[in-house]
Amino acid sequence: MSKLLDDAVGELSRLPGIGRRTALRLALHMLRMEREDVSRMTQVIDSFRNGIKYCSYCNNLSDEDICPICSDPSRDRSMVCVVEQVGDVLSIENTRQYNGLYHVLGGVISPMQGIAPSDLKIDLLLDNIARGEIKEVILAVSTTVEGETTLFYIMRRLEQFPELKVTTIARGIGFGDEIEYADELTIAHAIHNRTQISRQ
């Protein structure tokens, strides 16, 4: 194999979810593209990596100091949804069922990976709550052990705001899932977060 091709495959395969076979297909596809298109693609990626900022209010990705969601006057500023990563914001926004603000932690507490509470943007969340505008915090973190640890830690930190309403997203058995294959934590959440069925 050409060293240039091998180097390109090596770099592409460093992306998550991209194995060497897929990386090879992508590299060969780029060879079939016009040089100008490849050049534009690399320039856009370079501009993205060097120009992207984190919103000073919610830690979401932004082109400016304040992200479009935080600067949107139509958003409900009385509630904030706390998520792990930027991708979670996109997933919730795609449902079009939520019109409040967000707070991106930047991960979850994970001693095994060396991620401590101080590595997350929890203090920024508390600073925003202390301003008094936020009335409800919705905790939307994963149901992993690390997610549950993070949830517990944040709940403890939020005890300093006794008037604040703290909720979590409903958890449990997903649509189409079978109870037999669900883990105990998922089943426990499903039982705990059960809803009454209308009998009318």
Beta strands, then each sheet from edge to edge (+ up, - down):
strand 1: 53-54
strand 2: 61-62
strand 3: 76-83
strand 4: 100-104
strand 5: 136-139
strand 6: 165-168
sheet 1: 1+ 2-
sheet 2: 4+ 3+ 5+ 6+
end
